[in-house]
Amino acid sequence: MISIIFSILSGVTIVLSRSVNGMLSKKMGAYQGTFYNYFTGFITSLILMLVLMIVGVQHINISLDKTNLMMYLGGIIAVSYTHLRA
């Protein structure tokens, strides 16, 4: 059940992200808008992950010992690339 909830929330955040990115690109430009969009998403995800690790949610197995940290580099690379291109 929790995976279904997270799937729905993921879809909602994708739609919101695209909408916000579109508005930001009109006001700031495509590269700067994308940078702030990725950066905000990265910080929000990082805070949420840390809160879940501290609270110790029983249904979600978040352990940095068992996690391949390479899969988190996608967001960091996207932000860096967008920042360098701006």
A tleap script that builds the chain and sets N, CA, C and O, in Angstrom:
source leaprc.protein.ff14SB
mol = sequence {
  NMET ILE SER ILE ILE PHE SER ILE LEU SER
  GLY VAL THR ILE VAL LEU SER ARG SER VAL
  ASN GLY MET LEU SER LYS LYS MET GLY ALA
  TYR GLN GLY THR PHE TYR ASN TYR PHE THR
  GLY PHE ILE THR SER LEU ILE LEU MET LEU
  VAL LEU MET ILE VAL GLY VAL GLN HIE ILE
  ASN ILE SER LEU ASP LYS THR ASN LEU MET
  MET TYR LEU GLY GLY ILE ILE ALA VAL SER
  TYR THR HIE LEU ARG CALA
}
set mol.1.N position { 0.814 -1.191 0.000 }
set mol.1.CA position { 0.000 0.000 0.000 }
set mol.1.C position { 0.864 1.263 0.000 }
set mol.1.O position { 0.541 2.242 -0.674 }
set mol.2.N position { 1.953 1.235 0.753 }
set mol.2.CA position { 2.805 2.423 0.807 }
set mol.2.C position { 3.482 2.683 -0.537 }
set mol.2.O position { 3.751 3.833 -0.884 }
set mol.3.N position { 3.758 1.626 -1.292 }
set mol.3.CA position { 4.362 1.821 -2.614 }
set mol.3.C position { 3.381 2.500 -3.565 }
set mol.3.O position { 3.793 3.289 -4.416 }
set mol.4.N position { 2.106 2.208 -3.434 }
set mol.4.CA position { 1.094 2.862 -4.274 }
set mol.4.C position { 1.008 4.345 -3.929 }
set mol.4.O position { 0.918 5.190 -4.820 }
set mol.5.N position { 1.036 4.654 -2.652 }
set mol.5.CA position { 0.986 6.056 -2.223 }
set mol.5.C position { 2.205 6.822 -2.740 }
set mol.5.O position { 2.077 7.940 -3.238 }
set mol.6.N position { 3.385 6.214 -2.619 }
set mol.6.CA position { 4.587 6.878 -3.113 }
set mol.6.C position { 4.568 7.022 -4.634 }
set mol.6.O position { 5.080 8.011 -5.159 }
set mol.7.N position { 3.997 6.072 -5.340 }
set mol.7.CA position { 3.884 6.179 -6.793 }
set mol.7.C position { 2.988 7.344 -7.185 }
set mol.7.O position { 3.307 8.098 -8.104 }
set mol.8.N position { 1.880 7.487 -6.494 }
set mol.8.CA position { 0.971 8.609 -6.775 }
set mol.8.C position { 1.646 9.936 -6.451 }
set mol.8.O position { 1.566 10.884 -7.232 }
set mol.9.N position { 2.309 10.006 -5.302 }
set mol.9.CA position { 3.017 11.233 -4.934 }
set mol.9.C position { 4.130 11.566 -5.916 }
set mol.9.O position { 4.392 12.736 -6.195 }
set mol.10.N position { 4.776 10.547 -6.432 }
set mol.10.CA position { 5.825 10.763 -7.427 }
set mol.10.C position { 5.238 11.380 -8.694 }
set mol.10.O position { 5.820 12.303 -9.263 }
set mol.11.N position { 4.104 10.879 -9.129 }
set mol.11.CA position { 3.444 11.458 -10.299 }
set mol.11.C position { 3.030 12.900 -10.076 }
set mol.11.O position { 3.163 13.737 -10.969 }
set mol.12.N position { 2.532 13.187 -8.894 }
set mol.12.CA position { 2.121 14.552 -8.566 }
set mol.12.C position { 3.328 15.483 -8.579 }
set mol.12.O position { 3.252 16.590 -9.113 }
set mol.13.N position { 4.427 15.047 -8.005 }
set mol.13.CA position { 5.607 15.913 -7.969 }
set mol.13.C position { 6.190 16.137 -9.362 }
set mol.13.O position { 6.753 17.199 -9.627 }
set mol.14.N position { 6.065 15.161 -10.250 }
set mol.14.CA position { 6.555 15.349 -11.623 }
set mol.14.C position { 5.741 16.429 -12.320 }
set mol.14.O position { 6.302 17.298 -12.988 }
set mol.15.N position { 4.430 16.380 -12.169 }
set mol.15.CA position { 3.570 17.390 -12.790 }
set mol.15.C position { 3.864 18.771 -12.199 }
set mol.15.O position { 3.984 19.750 -12.935 }
set mol.16.N position { 3.980 18.847 -10.879 }
set mol.16.CA position { 4.292 20.131 -10.248 }
set mol.16.C position { 5.656 20.653 -10.692 }
set mol.16.O position { 5.822 21.845 -10.950 }
set mol.17.N position { 6.613 19.759 -10.778 }
set mol.17.CA position { 7.959 20.155 -11.178 }
set mol.17.C position { 7.960 20.736 -12.585 }
set mol.17.O position { 8.602 21.755 -12.837 }
set mol.18.N position { 7.254 20.102 -13.488 }
set mol.18.CA position { 7.203 20.600 -14.870 }
set mol.18.C position { 6.501 21.950 -14.941 }
set mol.18.O position { 6.914 22.835 -15.690 }
set mol.19.N position { 5.441 22.103 -14.159 }
set mol.19.CA position { 4.716 23.379 -14.155 }
set mol.19.C position { 5.586 24.501 -13.598 }
set mol.19.O position { 5.666 25.583 -14.180 }
set mol.20.N position { 6.233 24.236 -12.473 }
set mol.20.CA position { 7.102 25.241 -11.861 }
set mol.20.C position { 8.279 25.549 -12.775 }
set mol.20.O position { 8.669 26.708 -12.915 }
set mol.21.N position { 8.846 24.523 -13.396 }
set mol.21.CA position { 9.978 24.732 -14.302 }
set mol.21.C position { 9.565 25.601 -15.489 }
set mol.21.O position { 10.340 26.445 -15.938 }
set mol.22.N position { 8.357 25.401 -15.993 }
set mol.22.CA position { 7.867 26.226 -17.091 }
set mol.22.C position { 7.716 27.685 -16.692 }
set mol.22.O position { 8.095 28.584 -17.443 }
set mol.23.N position { 7.159 27.918 -15.505 }
set mol.23.CA position { 7.001 29.299 -15.034 }
set mol.23.C position { 8.353 29.953 -14.767 }
set mol.23.O position { 8.570 31.119 -15.096 }
set mol.24.N position { 9.257 29.182 -14.164 }
set mol.24.CA position { 10.591 29.736 -13.884 }
set mol.24.C position { 11.340 30.052 -15.170 }
set mol.24.O position { 12.046 31.058 -15.239 }
set mol.25.N position { 11.199 29.213 -16.186 }
set mol.25.CA position { 11.929 29.455 -17.431 }
set mol.25.C position { 11.411 30.708 -18.137 }
set mol.25.O position { 12.169 31.386 -18.831 }
set mol.26.N position { 10.130 31.017 -17.965 }
set mol.26.CA position { 9.607 32.254 -18.550 }
set mol.26.C position { 10.163 33.483 -17.841 }
set mol.26.O position { 10.437 34.501 -18.477 }
set mol.27.N position { 10.328 33.386 -16.521 }
set mol.27.CA position { 10.784 34.548 -15.747 }
set mol.27.C position { 12.298 34.683 -15.704 }
set mol.27.O position { 12.814 35.799 -15.750 }
set mol.28.N position { 13.026 33.565 -15.616 }
set mol.28.CA position { 14.473 33.621 -15.400 }
set mol.28.C position { 15.283 33.144 -16.594 }
set mol.28.O position { 16.447 33.520 -16.741 }
set mol.29.N position { 14.702 32.346 -17.424 }
set mol.29.CA position { 15.434 31.683 -18.485 }
set mol.29.C position { 15.432 30.183 -18.226 }
set mol.29.O position { 15.250 29.736 -17.093 }
set mol.30.N position { 15.635 29.425 -19.275 }
set mol.30.CA position { 15.520 27.967 -19.168 }
set mol.30.C position { 16.576 27.359 -18.246 }
set mol.30.O position { 16.252 26.509 -17.416 }
set mol.31.N position { 17.818 27.777 -18.379 }
set mol.31.CA position { 18.894 27.166 -17.595 }
set mol.31.C position { 18.797 27.511 -16.109 }
set mol.31.O position { 18.947 26.637 -15.255 }
set mol.32.N position { 18.550 28.763 -15.810 }
set mol.32.CA position { 18.450 29.155 -14.402 }
set mol.32.C position { 17.206 28.569 -13.747 }
set mol.32.O position { 17.244 28.154 -12.589 }
set mol.33.N position { 16.108 28.539 -14.487 }
set mol.33.CA position { 14.887 27.944 -13.951 }
set mol.33.C position { 15.058 26.466 -13.669 }
set mol.33.O position { 14.608 25.970 -12.637 }
set mol.34.N position { 15.712 25.754 -14.591 }
set mol.34.CA position { 15.961 24.331 -14.398 }
set mol.34.C position { 16.903 24.095 -13.225 }
set mol.34.O position { 16.713 23.161 -12.446 }
set mol.35.N position { 17.917 24.942 -13.103 }
set mol.35.CA position { 18.844 24.809 -11.991 }
set mol.35.C position { 18.111 24.910 -10.657 }
set mol.35.O position { 18.283 24.056 -9.787 }
set mol.36.N position { 17.290 25.953 -10.492 }
set mol.36.CA position { 16.569 26.123 -9.233 }
set mol.36.C position { 15.557 25.004 -9.002 }
set mol.36.O position { 15.321 24.603 -7.862 }
set mol.37.N position { 14.973 24.511 -10.060 }
set mol.37.CA position { 14.026 23.404 -9.943 }
set mol.37.C position { 14.742 22.154 -9.435 }
set mol.37.O position { 14.271 21.517 -8.492 }
set mol.38.N position { 15.860 21.798 -10.038 }
set mol.38.CA position { 16.619 20.618 -9.611 }
set mol.38.C position { 17.183 20.812 -8.201 }
set mol.38.O position { 17.138 19.901 -7.374 }
set mol.39.N position { 17.709 21.995 -7.942 }
set mol.39.CA position { 18.315 22.252 -6.640 }
set mol.39.C position { 17.280 22.138 -5.521 }
set mol.39.O position { 17.541 21.525 -4.486 }
set mol.40.N position { 16.110 22.730 -5.737 }
set mol.40.CA position { 15.048 22.651 -4.732 }
set mol.40.C position { 14.602 21.206 -4.524 }
set mol.40.O position { 14.387 20.779 -3.390 }
set mol.41.N position { 14.462 20.458 -5.608 }
set mol.41.CA position { 14.079 19.047 -5.489 }
set mol.41.C position { 15.132 18.232 -4.751 }
set mol.41.O position { 14.795 17.359 -3.952 }
set mol.42.N position { 16.398 18.513 -5.014 }
set mol.42.CA position { 17.478 17.789 -4.342 }
set mol.42.C position { 17.477 18.071 -2.840 }
set mol.42.O position { 17.572 17.148 -2.031 }
set mol.43.N position { 17.370 19.343 -2.473 }
set mol.43.CA position { 17.372 19.714 -1.056 }
set mol.43.C position { 16.153 19.127 -0.349 }
set mol.43.O position { 16.270 18.599 0.757 }
set mol.44.N position { 14.997 19.218 -0.979 }
set mol.44.CA position { 13.777 18.671 -0.381 }
set mol.44.C position { 13.892 17.159 -0.189 }
set mol.44.O position { 13.522 16.633 0.861 }
set mol.45.N position { 14.403 16.469 -1.197 }
set mol.45.CA position { 14.580 15.017 -1.083 }
set mol.45.C position { 15.579 14.659 0.005 }
set mol.45.O position { 15.378 13.702 0.752 }
set mol.46.N position { 16.653 15.427 0.090 }
set mol.46.CA position { 17.667 15.174 1.105 }
set mol.46.C position { 17.097 15.361 2.507 }
set mol.46.O position { 17.341 14.542 3.393 }
set mol.47.N position { 16.341 16.433 2.708 }
set mol.47.CA position { 15.732 16.687 4.020 }
set mol.47.C position { 14.735 15.585 4.364 }
set mol.47.O position { 14.717 15.091 5.491 }
set mol.48.N position { 13.909 15.201 3.397 }
set mol.48.CA position { 12.926 14.144 3.630 }
set mol.48.C position { 13.611 12.823 3.973 }
set mol.48.O position { 13.173 12.111 4.877 }
set mol.49.N position { 14.679 12.496 3.258 }
set mol.49.CA position { 15.405 11.262 3.535 }
set mol.49.C position { 16.005 11.283 4.942 }
set mol.49.O position { 15.932 10.285 5.659 }
set mol.50.N position { 16.591 12.403 5.337 }
set mol.50.CA position { 17.179 12.501 6.673 }
set mol.50.C position { 16.118 12.411 7.762 }
set mol.50.O position { 16.330 11.765 8.788 }
set mol.51.N position { 14.973 13.059 7.538 }
set mol.51.CA position { 13.886 12.986 8.523 }
set mol.51.C position { 13.396 11.556 8.663 }
set mol.51.O position { 13.182 11.080 9.778 }
set mol.52.N position { 13.218 10.873 7.554 }
set mol.52.CA position { 12.760 9.479 7.609 }
set mol.52.C position { 13.780 8.576 8.287 }
set mol.52.O position { 13.410 7.633 8.987 }
set mol.53.N position { 15.056 8.859 8.085 }
set mol.53.CA position { 16.083 8.047 8.735 }
set mol.53.C position { 16.108 8.301 10.238 }
set mol.53.O position { 16.297 7.369 11.020 }
set mol.54.N position { 15.918 9.558 10.649 }
set mol.54.CA position { 15.943 9.894 12.074 }
set mol.54.C position { 14.713 9.356 12.782 }
set mol.54.O position { 14.808 8.784 13.868 }
set mol.55.N position { 13.546 9.544 12.151 }
set mol.55.CA position { 12.306 9.076 12.752 }
set mol.55.C position { 12.282 7.552 12.800 }
set mol.55.O position { 11.719 6.961 13.721 }
set mol.56.N position { 12.884 6.934 11.825 }
set mol.56.CA position { 12.957 5.480 11.801 }
set mol.56.C position { 11.657 4.827 11.358 }
set mol.56.O position { 11.076 4.013 12.075 }
set mol.57.N position { 11.212 5.199 10.164 }
set mol.57.CA position { 9.998 4.612 9.623 }
set mol.57.C position { 10.213 3.111 9.444 }
set mol.57.O position { 11.183 2.686 8.816 }
set mol.58.N position { 9.316 2.326 9.993 }
set mol.58.CA position { 9.482 0.873 9.998 }
set mol.58.C position { 9.206 0.247 8.638 }
set mol.58.O position { 9.785 -0.790 8.312 }
set mol.59.N position { 8.334 0.855 7.836 }
set mol.59.CA position { 7.944 0.250 6.571 }
set mol.59.C position { 8.926 0.528 5.443 }
set mol.59.O position { 8.895 -0.133 4.405 }
set mol.60.N position { 9.781 1.491 5.648 }
set mol.60.CA position { 10.715 1.882 4.598 }
set mol.60.C position { 12.122 1.541 5.060 }
set mol.60.O position { 12.565 1.991 6.116 }
set mol.61.N position { 12.807 0.756 4.276 }
set mol.61.CA position { 14.155 0.355 4.633 }
set mol.61.C position { 15.141 1.320 3.977 }
set mol.61.O position { 15.533 1.132 2.825 }
set mol.62.N position { 15.536 2.346 4.716 }
set mol.62.CA position { 16.516 3.310 4.219 }
set mol.62.C position { 17.797 3.106 5.006 }
set mol.62.O position { 17.871 3.408 6.197 }
set mol.63.N position { 18.782 2.599 4.330 }
set mol.63.CA position { 20.061 2.374 4.979 }
set mol.63.C position { 21.161 2.721 3.994 }
set mol.63.O position { 21.236 2.136 2.913 }
set mol.64.N position { 22.004 3.656 4.354 }
set mol.64.CA position { 23.091 4.026 3.457 }
set mol.64.C position { 24.128 2.916 3.337 }
set mol.64.O position { 24.912 2.901 2.388 }
set mol.65.N position { 24.139 1.988 4.291 }
set mol.65.CA position { 25.075 0.876 4.202 }
set mol.65.C position { 24.705 -0.064 3.050 }
set mol.65.O position { 25.583 -0.626 2.395 }
set mol.66.N position { 23.411 -0.229 2.811 }
set mol.66.CA position { 22.949 -1.151 1.785 }
set mol.66.C position { 22.655 -0.464 0.454 }
set mol.66.O position { 22.346 -1.130 -0.534 }
set mol.67.N position { 22.750 0.851 0.425 }
set mol.67.CA position { 22.369 1.612 -0.754 }
set mol.67.C position { 23.590 1.920 -1.606 }
set mol.67.O position { 24.649 2.290 -1.099 }
set mol.68.N position { 23.418 1.761 -2.902 }
set mol.68.CA position { 24.459 2.153 -3.831 }
set mol.68.C position { 24.367 3.663 -4.016 }
set mol.68.O position { 23.420 4.150 -4.634 }
set mol.69.N position { 25.314 4.394 -3.502 }
set mol.69.CA position { 25.270 5.856 -3.527 }
set mol.69.C position { 25.363 6.423 -4.942 }
set mol.69.O position { 25.058 7.595 -5.160 }
set mol.70.N position { 25.778 5.607 -5.896 }
set mol.70.CA position { 25.872 6.064 -7.281 }
set mol.70.C position { 24.510 6.469 -7.836 }
set mol.70.O position { 24.437 7.331 -8.712 }
set mol.71.N position { 23.425 5.862 -7.342 }
set mol.71.CA position { 22.120 6.194 -7.898 }
set mol.71.C position { 21.652 7.587 -7.477 }
set mol.71.O position { 20.712 8.112 -8.074 }
set mol.72.N position { 22.260 8.188 -6.492 }
set mol.72.CA position { 21.908 9.550 -6.093 }
set mol.72.C position { 22.679 10.597 -6.892 }
set mol.72.O position { 22.380 11.788 -6.802 }
set mol.73.N position { 23.650 10.171 -7.660 }
set mol.73.CA position { 24.468 11.118 -8.403 }
set mol.73.C position { 23.730 11.736 -9.586 }
set mol.73.O position { 24.155 12.773 -10.096 }
set mol.74.N position { 22.645 11.129 -10.031 }
set mol.74.CA position { 21.901 11.670 -11.170 }
set mol.74.C position { 21.421 13.083 -10.914 }
set mol.74.O position { 21.575 13.956 -11.768 }
set mol.75.N position { 20.845 13.317 -9.758 }
set mol.75.CA position { 20.376 14.661 -9.420 }
set mol.75.C position { 21.515 15.643 -9.287 }
set mol.75.O position { 21.414 16.783 -9.740 }
set mol.76.N position { 22.598 15.213 -8.669 }
set mol.76.CA position { 23.756 16.094 -8.485 }
set mol.76.C position { 24.376 16.451 -9.835 }
set mol.76.O position { 24.746 17.602 -10.065 }
set mol.77.N position { 24.488 15.471 -10.723 }
set mol.77.CA position { 25.050 15.722 -12.059 }
set mol.77.C position { 24.143 16.663 -12.845 }
set mol.77.O position { 24.627 17.560 -13.535 }
set mol.78.N position { 22.827 16.462 -12.742 }
set mol.78.CA position { 21.887 17.331 -13.472 }
set mol.78.C position { 21.986 18.772 -12.997 }
set mol.78.O position { 21.992 19.694 -13.812 }
set mol.79.N position { 22.064 18.974 -11.690 }
set mol.79.CA position { 22.193 20.328 -11.157 }
set mol.79.C position { 23.521 20.942 -11.589 }
set mol.79.O position { 23.566 22.104 -11.995 }
set mol.80.N position { 24.586 20.177 -11.505 }
set mol.80.CA position { 25.909 20.694 -11.892 }
set mol.80.C position { 25.941 21.056 -13.368 }
set mol.80.O position { 26.443 22.116 -13.741 }
set mol.81.N position { 25.411 20.183 -14.202 }
set mol.81.CA position { 25.404 20.437 -15.649 }
set mol.81.C position { 24.594 21.691 -15.971 }
set mol.81.O position { 25.021 22.530 -16.763 }
set mol.82.N position { 23.427 21.807 -15.352 }
set mol.82.CA position { 22.568 22.964 -15.606 }
set mol.82.C position { 23.250 24.243 -15.124 }
set mol.82.O position { 23.165 25.282 -15.779 }
set mol.83.N position { 23.919 24.164 -13.990 }
set mol.83.CA position { 24.613 25.341 -13.459 }
set mol.83.C position { 25.783 25.740 -14.363 }
set mol.83.O position { 26.012 26.929 -14.587 }
set mol.84.N position { 26.504 24.787 -14.869 }
set mol.84.CA position { 27.657 25.099 -15.716 }
set mol.84.C position { 27.231 25.675 -17.060 }
set mol.84.O position { 27.946 26.489 -17.644 }
set mol.85.N position { 26.067 25.253 -17.552 }
set mol.85.CA position { 25.592 25.732 -18.855 }
set mol.85.C position { 24.980 27.120 -18.766 }
set mol.85.O position { 24.844 27.790 -19.790 }
set mol.86.N position { 24.606 27.575 -17.572 }
set mol.86.CA position { 23.921 28.873 -17.434 }
set mol.86.C position { 24.873 30.030 -17.556 }
set mol.86.O position { 24.457 31.185 -17.464 }
savepdb mol mol.pdb
quit
